[in-house]
Amino acid sequence: MAKKRPFEDDGRTIAEMNVEGMPWYKPGRGENPNAGDPDKQEALSREDRRAYVWGAIKASLLVFAVFALVFLLFLLFADNIWLR
């Protein structure tokens, strides 16, 4: 069995838990320094942008295909069973 590597904290914040209204909330603490400044955010490369667009197109085509299939099945049901 493979040995488990020890956990190493790299210091990144995945989800900020300092939420207003919670008992542990402290104003001004732990805010994302890049949140309001779009110039400091990392720009997407051409390949990354193409991958995001292609993924969105595939997801929308899948949703369209499911709706089209359900509509086709309803038409077949209506024609063969319901309207006889």
VMD Tcl script that builds the backbone (N, CA, C; Angstrom):
set m [mol new atoms 252]
animate dup $m
set s [atomselect $m all]
$s set {name element resname resid chain x y z} {
  {N N MET 1 A 0.840 -1.171 0.000}
  {CA C MET 1 A 0.000 0.000 0.000}
  {C C MET 1 A 0.890 1.241 0.000}
  {N N ALA 2 A 0.507 2.234 -0.792}
  {CA C ALA 2 A 1.315 3.445 -0.923}
  {C C ALA 2 A 1.241 4.277 0.348}
  {N N LYS 3 A 2.390 4.869 0.697}
  {CA C LYS 3 A 2.411 5.739 1.866}
  {C C LYS 3 A 1.725 7.052 1.555}
  {N N LYS 4 A 1.041 7.567 2.538}
  {CA C LYS 4 A 0.335 8.826 2.386}
  {C C LYS 4 A 1.305 9.968 2.651}
  {N N ARG 5 A 1.297 10.962 1.745}
  {CA C ARG 5 A 2.167 12.112 1.943}
  {C C ARG 5 A 1.611 12.994 3.047}
  {N N PRO 6 A 2.472 13.621 3.819}
  {CA C PRO 6 A 1.982 14.524 4.861}
  {C C PRO 6 A 1.370 15.776 4.234}
  {N N PHE 7 A 0.398 16.358 4.938}
  {CA C PHE 7 A -0.286 17.546 4.448}
  {C C PHE 7 A 0.651 18.745 4.496}
  {N N GLU 8 A 0.711 19.498 3.400}
  {CA C GLU 8 A 1.521 20.709 3.343}
  {C C GLU 8 A 0.614 21.876 2.993}
  {N N ASP 9 A 0.556 22.863 3.866}
  {CA C ASP 9 A -0.267 24.049 3.647}
  {C C ASP 9 A 0.514 25.039 2.808}
  {N N ASP 10 A -0.031 25.416 1.638}
  {CA C ASP 10 A 0.659 26.367 0.777}
  {C C ASP 10 A 0.182 27.798 0.992}
  {N N GLY 11 A -0.757 28.011 1.900}
  {CA C GLY 11 A -1.177 29.354 2.257}
  {C C GLY 11 A -2.293 29.927 1.402}
  {N N ARG 12 A -2.764 29.212 0.395}
  {CA C ARG 12 A -3.841 29.729 -0.450}
  {C C ARG 12 A -5.173 29.625 0.275}
  {N N THR 13 A -6.069 30.587 0.002}
  {CA C THR 13 A -7.413 30.565 0.564}
  {C C THR 13 A -8.369 30.081 -0.517}
  {N N ILE 14 A -9.043 28.991 -0.258}
  {CA C ILE 14 A -9.993 28.443 -1.218}
  {C C ILE 14 A -11.326 29.159 -1.092}
  {N N ALA 15 A -11.837 29.285 0.117}
  {CA C ALA 15 A -13.095 29.987 0.355}
  {C C ALA 15 A -12.938 30.824 1.615}
  {N N GLU 16 A -13.158 32.108 1.484}
  {CA C GLU 16 A -13.042 33.014 2.624}
  {C C GLU 16 A -14.217 32.798 3.566}
  {N N MET 17 A -13.946 32.522 4.825}
  {CA C MET 17 A -14.996 32.236 5.799}
  {C C MET 17 A -15.293 33.430 6.705}
  {N N ASN 18 A -14.656 34.570 6.466}
  {CA C ASN 18 A -14.910 35.773 7.241}
  {C C ASN 18 A -16.123 36.480 6.639}
  {N N VAL 19 A -17.331 36.026 7.010}
  {CA C VAL 19 A -18.573 36.500 6.420}
  {C C VAL 19 A -19.289 37.410 7.412}
  {N N GLU 20 A -19.743 38.568 6.913}
  {CA C GLU 20 A -20.445 39.508 7.780}
  {C C GLU 20 A -21.716 38.871 8.338}
  {N N GLY 21 A -21.932 39.044 9.639}
  {CA C GLY 21 A -23.086 38.467 10.304}
  {C C GLY 21 A -22.750 37.231 11.114}
  {N N MET 22 A -21.610 36.626 10.861}
  {CA C MET 22 A -21.188 35.458 11.624}
  {C C MET 22 A -20.510 35.917 12.920}
  {N N PRO 23 A -20.542 35.091 13.961}
  {CA C PRO 23 A -19.960 35.510 15.235}
  {C C PRO 23 A -18.453 35.781 15.157}
  {N N TRP 24 A -17.740 35.133 14.253}
  {CA C TRP 24 A -16.296 35.300 14.170}
  {C C TRP 24 A -15.873 36.380 13.172}
  {N N TYR 25 A -16.827 37.144 12.638}
  {CA C TYR 25 A -16.534 38.155 11.616}
  {C C TYR 25 A -15.651 39.270 12.175}
  {N N LYS 26 A -14.585 39.601 11.449}
  {CA C LYS 26 A -13.712 40.713 11.800}
  {C C LYS 26 A -13.558 41.575 10.554}
  {N N PRO 27 A -14.067 42.825 10.584}
  {CA C PRO 27 A -14.023 43.686 9.393}
  {C C PRO 27 A -12.593 43.950 8.928}
  {N N GLY 28 A -12.413 43.926 7.610}
  {CA C GLY 28 A -11.121 44.245 7.012}
  {C C GLY 28 A -10.088 43.163 7.093}
  {N N ARG 29 A -10.441 42.024 7.628}
  {CA C ARG 29 A -9.463 40.944 7.779}
  {C C ARG 29 A -9.680 39.885 6.710}
  {N N GLY 30 A -8.620 39.497 6.057}
  {CA C GLY 30 A -8.688 38.394 5.118}
  {C C GLY 30 A -9.332 38.732 3.795}
  {N N GLU 31 A -9.398 39.985 3.439}
  {CA C GLU 31 A -9.997 40.340 2.158}
  {C C GLU 31 A -9.037 40.021 1.023}
  {N N ASN 32 A -9.599 39.667 -0.109}
  {CA C ASN 32 A -8.806 39.334 -1.282}
  {C C ASN 32 A -8.213 40.619 -1.860}
  {N N PRO 33 A -6.904 40.749 -1.936}
  {CA C PRO 33 A -6.313 41.989 -2.448}
  {C C PRO 33 A -6.567 42.215 -3.932}
  {N N ASN 34 A -6.877 41.169 -4.693}
  {CA C ASN 34 A -7.098 41.303 -6.133}
  {C C ASN 34 A -8.576 41.358 -6.497}
  {N N ALA 35 A -9.467 41.430 -5.509}
  {CA C ALA 35 A -10.895 41.323 -5.790}
  {C C ALA 35 A -11.422 42.495 -6.603}
  {N N GLY 36 A -11.023 43.720 -6.283}
  {CA C GLY 36 A -11.594 44.872 -6.954}
  {C C GLY 36 A -10.776 45.396 -8.109}
  {N N ASP 37 A -9.585 44.893 -8.322}
  {CA C ASP 37 A -8.693 45.425 -9.338}
  {C C ASP 37 A -8.534 44.428 -10.485}
  {N N PRO 38 A -9.214 44.651 -11.610}
  {CA C PRO 38 A -9.115 43.690 -12.714}
  {C C PRO 38 A -7.736 43.667 -13.359}
  {N N ASP 39 A -6.924 44.701 -13.159}
  {CA C ASP 39 A -5.582 44.711 -13.753}
  {C C ASP 39 A -4.661 43.705 -13.081}
  {N N LYS 40 A -4.904 43.408 -11.820}
  {CA C LYS 40 A -4.051 42.477 -11.096}
  {C C LYS 40 A -4.457 41.026 -11.309}
  {N N GLN 41 A -5.637 40.800 -11.886}
  {CA C GLN 41 A -6.082 39.433 -12.117}
  {C C GLN 41 A -5.334 38.836 -13.306}
  {N N GLU 42 A -5.129 37.558 -13.235}
  {CA C GLU 42 A -4.383 36.862 -14.273}
  {C C GLU 42 A -5.204 36.786 -15.559}
  {N N ALA 43 A -4.591 37.155 -16.682}
  {CA C ALA 43 A -5.278 37.104 -17.974}
  {C C ALA 43 A -5.249 35.678 -18.517}
  {N N LEU 44 A -6.321 35.310 -19.224}
  {CA C LEU 44 A -6.389 33.980 -19.819}
  {C C LEU 44 A -5.591 33.947 -21.113}
  {N N SER 45 A -4.939 32.828 -21.343}
  {CA C SER 45 A -4.242 32.667 -22.607}
  {C C SER 45 A -5.260 32.331 -23.694}
  {N N ARG 46 A -4.823 32.357 -24.927}
  {CA C ARG 46 A -5.732 32.056 -26.041}
  {C C ARG 46 A -6.263 30.629 -25.951}
  {N N GLU 47 A -5.398 29.700 -25.565}
  {CA C GLU 47 A -5.823 28.306 -25.454}
  {C C GLU 47 A -6.823 28.122 -24.319}
  {N N ASP 48 A -6.590 28.796 -23.185}
  {CA C ASP 48 A -7.526 28.696 -22.068}
  {C C ASP 48 A -8.881 29.274 -22.439}
  {N N ARG 49 A -8.877 30.429 -23.109}
  {CA C ARG 49 A -10.130 31.055 -23.520}
  {C C ARG 49 A -10.888 30.146 -24.476}
  {N N ARG 50 A -10.174 29.535 -25.420}
  {CA C ARG 50 A -10.801 28.623 -26.371}
  {C C ARG 50 A -11.383 27.408 -25.655}
  {N N ALA 51 A -10.676 26.899 -24.639}
  {CA C ALA 51 A -11.174 25.751 -23.882}
  {C C ALA 51 A -12.434 26.110 -23.106}
  {N N TYR 52 A -12.476 27.309 -22.512}
  {CA C TYR 52 A -13.677 27.732 -21.790}
  {C C TYR 52 A -14.861 27.881 -22.735}
  {N N VAL 53 A -14.643 28.496 -23.883}
  {CA C VAL 53 A -15.735 28.690 -24.843}
  {C C VAL 53 A -16.223 27.349 -25.369}
  {N N TRP 54 A -15.307 26.454 -25.696}
  {CA C TRP 54 A -15.693 25.141 -26.210}
  {C C TRP 54 A -16.460 24.348 -25.147}
  {N N GLY 55 A -16.052 24.438 -23.886}
  {CA C GLY 55 A -16.778 23.772 -22.811}
  {C C GLY 55 A -18.183 24.323 -22.651}
  {N N ALA 56 A -18.335 25.638 -22.765}
  {CA C ALA 56 A -19.660 26.249 -22.656}
  {C C ALA 56 A -20.551 25.830 -23.827}
  {N N ILE 57 A -19.979 25.754 -25.020}
  {CA C ILE 57 A -20.754 25.329 -26.196}
  {C C ILE 57 A -21.199 23.878 -26.038}
  {N N LYS 58 A -20.303 23.017 -25.573}
  {CA C LYS 58 A -20.667 21.612 -25.383}
  {C C LYS 58 A -21.762 21.459 -24.335}
  {N N ALA 59 A -21.675 22.220 -23.248}
  {CA C ALA 59 A -22.697 22.135 -22.209}
  {C C ALA 59 A -24.043 22.610 -22.732}
  {N N SER 60 A -24.057 23.700 -23.496}
  {CA C SER 60 A -25.328 24.196 -24.023}
  {C C SER 60 A -25.906 23.242 -25.066}
  {N N LEU 61 A -25.059 22.626 -25.868}
  {CA C LEU 61 A -25.552 21.645 -26.839}
  {C C LEU 61 A -26.132 20.418 -26.146}
  {N N LEU 62 A -25.545 20.017 -25.029}
  {CA C LEU 62 A -26.081 18.890 -24.282}
  {C C LEU 62 A -27.466 19.218 -23.732}
  {N N VAL 63 A -27.628 20.412 -23.177}
  {CA C VAL 63 A -28.941 20.813 -22.659}
  {C C VAL 63 A -29.955 20.874 -23.795}
  {N N PHE 64 A -29.575 21.448 -24.943}
  {CA C PHE 64 A -30.464 21.512 -26.097}
  {C C PHE 64 A -30.854 20.109 -26.560}
  {N N ALA 65 A -29.899 19.184 -26.592}
  {CA C ALA 65 A -30.184 17.822 -27.040}
  {C C ALA 65 A -31.174 17.129 -26.104}
  {N N VAL 66 A -31.040 17.345 -24.812}
  {CA C VAL 66 A -31.976 16.732 -23.855}
  {C C VAL 66 A -33.376 17.283 -24.069}
  {N N PHE 67 A -33.507 18.618 -24.214}
  {CA C PHE 67 A -34.831 19.201 -24.447}
  {C C PHE 67 A -35.422 18.722 -25.774}
  {N N ALA 68 A -34.602 18.619 -26.816}
  {CA C ALA 68 A -35.091 18.153 -28.110}
  {C C ALA 68 A -35.549 16.700 -28.020}
  {N N LEU 69 A -34.815 15.867 -27.297}
  {CA C LEU 69 A -35.199 14.470 -27.135}
  {C C LEU 69 A -36.520 14.349 -26.375}
  {N N VAL 70 A -36.682 15.114 -25.314}
  {CA C VAL 70 A -37.930 15.070 -24.550}
  {C C VAL 70 A -39.092 15.540 -25.429}
  {N N PHE 71 A -38.894 16.598 -26.207}
  {CA C PHE 71 A -39.940 17.088 -27.099}
  {C C PHE 71 A -40.294 16.041 -28.148}
  {N N LEU 72 A -39.293 15.380 -28.733}
  {CA C LEU 72 A -39.532 14.333 -29.719}
  {C C LEU 72 A -40.298 13.160 -29.107}
  {N N LEU 73 A -39.913 12.764 -27.895}
  {CA C LEU 73 A -40.627 11.672 -27.228}
  {C C LEU 73 A -42.064 12.064 -26.922}
  {N N PHE 74 A -42.311 13.309 -26.551}
  {CA C PHE 74 A -43.675 13.753 -26.312}
  {C C PHE 74 A -44.494 13.710 -27.602}
  {N N LEU 75 A -43.906 14.146 -28.723}
  {CA C LEU 75 A -44.627 14.103 -29.995}
  {C C LEU 75 A -44.956 12.671 -30.394}
  {N N LEU 76 A -44.009 11.761 -30.203}
  {CA C LEU 76 A -44.265 10.356 -30.514}
  {C C LEU 76 A -45.355 9.789 -29.609}
  {N N PHE 77 A -45.333 10.120 -28.330}
  {CA C PHE 77 A -46.358 9.670 -27.397}
  {C C PHE 77 A -47.726 10.227 -27.813}
  {N N ALA 78 A -47.766 11.511 -28.123}
  {CA C ALA 78 A -49.044 12.128 -28.488}
  {C C ALA 78 A -49.584 11.519 -29.762}
  {N N ASP 79 A -48.738 11.251 -30.734}
  {CA C ASP 79 A -49.201 10.735 -32.022}
  {C C ASP 79 A -49.621 9.276 -31.924}
  {N N ASN 80 A -48.878 8.460 -31.220}
  {CA C ASN 80 A -49.139 7.007 -31.211}
  {C C ASN 80 A -50.106 6.558 -30.121}
  {N N ILE 81 A -50.172 7.220 -29.001}
  {CA C ILE 81 A -50.983 6.729 -27.883}
  {C C ILE 81 A -52.113 7.695 -27.546}
  {N N TRP 82 A -51.816 8.931 -27.360}
  {CA C TRP 82 A -52.770 9.881 -26.817}
  {C C TRP 82 A -53.866 10.243 -27.840}
  {N N LEU 83 A -53.501 10.433 -29.085}
  {CA C LEU 83 A -54.455 10.908 -30.097}
  {C C LEU 83 A -55.045 9.790 -30.938}
  {N N ARG 84 A -55.058 8.596 -30.484}
  {CA C ARG 84 A -55.637 7.473 -31.234}
  {C C ARG 84 A -57.100 7.362 -30.995}
}
mol reanalyze $m
mol bondsrecalc $m
mol representation Tube
mol addrep $m
